[in-house]
């Protein structure tokens, strides 16, 4: 059971890391004034 809990904590840490990166990236785009739709547009 201990190894399962450790693995679960790592999964949660990865999830929170991704979500926090999304939030910081969104904030950076908002501050710099870059269009958020430009992220998803294909060249």
N, C-alpha and C positions, 0 to 999 in steps of 0.2 A: 504493500500500500504506500510505502514511503517513496518509492521510485515513481509511482503514478502521480503522486502529489507534486514531486519535483518537476516532472514532465509537464504537468498542467500549469505550473507556475511559469515555465519557460514559454509555453504557448500563449498565456495571457500577456507576458512581457512583450512577445513579438507583436501581438495584436495592438497593444497600447502604443508600442513604438511606431507602428504604421499609422495609426490614427493621429498620434501627436505630430508626425511628420506632415500628414495631410493638412492639419490645422495650421501649422507654422508656414507651410507652403501657400496656403490660401491667404494667410495674413500678409505674407511677403508680397504676393501678387496684388493684394488690396492696397498696401502702402505704396508700392511703386506705380500703381495705376495701370498695370498690364491687364489686358482683357482676359478674364478667366476662360472665355470661349476659345481663346488662342491656344490654350493648352490642348484642346481636343481636336482642333482643326488639322486636317492633313494638308501637307504642302502640295 
